[in-house]
Amino acid sequence: MPVIANTQRVLSRAVSAAAAARGARVETIGEGWIHRITLADRVRYVWGYAFDLNPAATHLLVGDKAATSDVLASAGLARVPHQLFLHPDMAGYMANFTGNWAGMNEFAQRHGWDVVIKDNAGTGGRGVYRVRTPAQLELAAQTLFQRVNAVALSPFVQAGEECRVILLDGEPLLALRKVRPSIVGDGVRTVLELLTARIAEAARAGAAGGGADALEGLDPLDTKTLCQVPPAGVALLLNWRHNLGQGASAQFVEVHDPAMAPSLKLARDAARACNLRFGSVDMLLTDTGPAVLEINGGVMVEYLSRIHPRGEAIAFDIYRRAFDRMFDTTGSD
């Protein structure tokens, strides 16, 4: 997707439209990344994709994957465990620090040497590596520690889909499943050849993506997948991540579908445990039920608004509701 100006984001346009409808004044600061909204004598801010609704501690908490995992565990909620490891430069702030390597190896051994290491505060699937050997773990950790002070390790969990629920004060505004991209083999062409053909076909049809995002999102360690020749009729997943920005597709889910009840309950419970008013809860749908992967204090539906026919209208509605709640107004439909 091309980079767009902050003031052209769907969030910025939605906030401006909501403000105009309520007679509020909007000022953009920091090249459009910050919105200051004034309605009568009240001032509220939207910073990036975070609305002036969540407490400051909550925003910091859910931006820390390991801290979120610890809080959910203390509340007895199903989650994918994340363990924190700090850069050795932080040794002066840690009691009895003896290094990370022994702890990282112990964690990986405990989870069968199939783990994920990531930037503890990262987003969008960037800086996330699946590792299966000590050498891969060491390389990924060194790569991450070149630019971040904290990483988190989690077990790799087999899950066919990931579910995201966007909540406002416990009310689900949107639920969707993120389905990873795949390619169906013909027994003759390699994955790269099949994917290249799909991208070219999408370009001729004027469609976005077409598989390019999945190709860009491949880990260097997984590029050997491109040389495989899948048997005819066999589907091969192109990415183990479920991120929309890396090729996954979004399928909207009816929030009143009985099959969604366990996920909705867990999302609400997780938001309540973190004192989250407005945000999203990402869950892996496993064989034993949903488990929280992470929680987001900012609601970003930018990519969704551009790839789905109803995406922009849905985004406008979500942001309008959050805008109204900031000023305790009911708005009008």
SULNOR-V708570 format. One record per backbone hydrogen bond with DSSP energy under -1.0 kcal/mol. CO is the residue of the C=O (numbers start at 1). NH is the residue of the N-H. Records with the same first field share a line. If there is no record, write none. Layout:
CO=NH ; NH
This chain:
5=8
6=9
9=13
10=14
11=15
12=16
13=17
14=18
15=19
16=20
17=21
18=22
19=24
25=38
27=36
29=34
30=33
33=48
34=29
35=46
36=27
37=44
38=25
39=42
42=39
44=37
45=52
46=35
47=50
49=299
50=47
51=53
55=59
56=60
57=61
58=62
61=64
64=68
65=69
66=70
67=71
68=72
69=73
70=74
71=75
72=77
73=76
78=292
83=153
85=151
87=90
88=91
90=93
91=94
100=104
101=105
102=106
103=107
104=108
105=109
106=110
107=111
108=113
109=112
114=156
115=131
116=154
117=129
118=152
119=122
120=65
123=126
127=119
129=117
131=115
133=137
134=138
135=139
136=140
137=141
138=142
139=143
140=144
141=145
144=147 ; 148
149=87
150=120
151=85
152=118
153=83
154=116
161=285
162=178
163=283
164=176
165=281
166=173 ; 174
167=279
168=171
171=168
174=166
175=253
176=164
177=251
178=162
179=249
181=238
183=236
185=233
190=194
191=195
192=196
193=197
194=198
195=199
196=200
197=201
198=202
199=203
200=204
201=205
202=207
208=210
209=212
211=215
212=216
213=217
215=218
219=222
222=225
223=226
224=227
225=228
226=192
228=191
230=187
231=234
234=185
236=183
243=246 ; 248
244=247
249=179
251=177
254=257
257=260
258=261
260=264
261=265
262=266
263=267
264=268
265=269
266=270
267=271
268=272
269=273
270=274
271=276
272=275
277=169
279=167
280=296
281=165
282=293 ; 294
283=163
284=286 ; 291
286=289
289=286
291=284
292=80
294=282
296=280
301=305
303=307
304=308
308=311
310=314
311=315
312=316
313=317
314=318
315=319
316=320
317=321
318=322
319=323
320=324
321=325
322=326
323=327
324=329
